[in-house]
């Protein structure tokens, strides 16, 4: 059996929002809190983020797992893709 080790953690908070259902603003999403995300590498002890806002979170999550290992100061071979 292969052992697995946790090397990083990606935290995502989707925020708090609700949809207006009646009136001339029906269908509009109102955000009480914005989505946010942060990444912590357990190998080099680096923390990236937090980033806030739906678009910034989407971009951050899409790239962080591939970008961070390229400049991680710890053993790059230990990172999972």
C-alpha positions as CSV (number, residue, x, y, z in Angstrom):
1,X,0.0,0.0,0.0
2,X,1.3,3.4,-0.9
3,X,1.5,6.0,1.8
4,X,0.1,9.4,1.1
5,X,1.2,12.7,2.7
6,X,-0.6,16.0,3.0
7,X,1.6,18.6,1.4
8,X,-0.8,21.6,1.0
9,X,-4.2,22.9,1.9
10,X,-6.5,25.0,-0.2
11,X,-9.2,26.8,1.8
12,X,-12.3,28.2,0.0
13,X,-15.1,30.1,1.6
14,X,-17.9,30.6,-1.0
15,X,-19.3,33.6,0.9
16,X,-22.9,34.3,1.9
17,X,-25.4,35.4,-0.8
18,X,-29.1,35.3,-1.5
19,X,-31.2,35.7,-4.6
20,X,-33.9,38.3,-4.9
21,X,-37.1,36.5,-5.9
22,X,-39.7,39.2,-6.4
23,X,-40.0,42.6,-7.9
24,X,-38.0,44.4,-10.6
25,X,-34.7,43.0,-9.2
26,X,-35.8,39.4,-9.3
27,X,-33.0,37.0,-10.2
28,X,-30.2,39.3,-8.9
29,X,-27.7,37.8,-6.5
30,X,-26.9,40.0,-3.4
31,X,-23.7,39.1,-1.5
32,X,-23.4,39.7,2.2
33,X,-19.8,38.4,2.2
34,X,-17.6,37.9,-0.8
35,X,-16.0,34.5,-1.7
36,X,-12.4,34.1,-0.5
37,X,-9.6,31.6,-0.8
38,X,-6.1,31.0,0.5
39,X,-3.4,28.3,0.0
40,X,-1.0,27.0,2.5
41,X,2.1,24.9,1.6
42,X,3.0,22.6,4.4
43,X,6.4,21.9,3.0
44,X,7.8,25.4,2.7
45,X,5.3,26.9,5.2
46,X,4.2,29.5,2.7
47,X,0.7,31.1,2.8
48,X,-0.7,32.7,-0.3
49,X,-3.8,34.8,-0.3
50,X,-6.4,35.4,0.9
51,X,-8.0,36.6,-2.3
52,X,-11.5,37.9,-2.3
53,X,-14.2,38.3,-5.0
54,X,-15.7,35.7,-7.2
55,X,-13.5,36.3,-10.2
56,X,-10.3,36.5,-8.3
57,X,-11.1,33.3,-6.3
58,X,-11.9,31.4,-9.5
59,X,-8.5,32.5,-11.1
60,X,-6.6,31.8,-7.9
61,X,-8.0,28.3,-7.5
62,X,-7.5,27.5,-11.2
63,X,-3.7,28.3,-11.0
64,X,-2.4,27.9,-7.5
65,X,-1.8,24.1,-7.5
66,X,0.3,24.2,-10.6
67,X,2.0,27.6,-10.0
68,X,3.2,27.2,-6.4
69,X,5.3,24.1,-7.0
70,X,7.4,26.0,-9.6
71,X,8.7,28.4,-6.9
72,X,8.3,26.4,-3.7
73,X,11.5,26.4,-1.7
74,X,11.0,22.9,-0.4
75,X,11.3,19.6,-2.2
76,X,9.4,20.1,-5.5
77,X,9.1,16.4,-6.1
78,X,6.9,16.0,-3.0
79,X,4.1,18.2,-4.4
80,X,0.9,16.6,-5.8
81,X,-0.4,18.0,-9.0
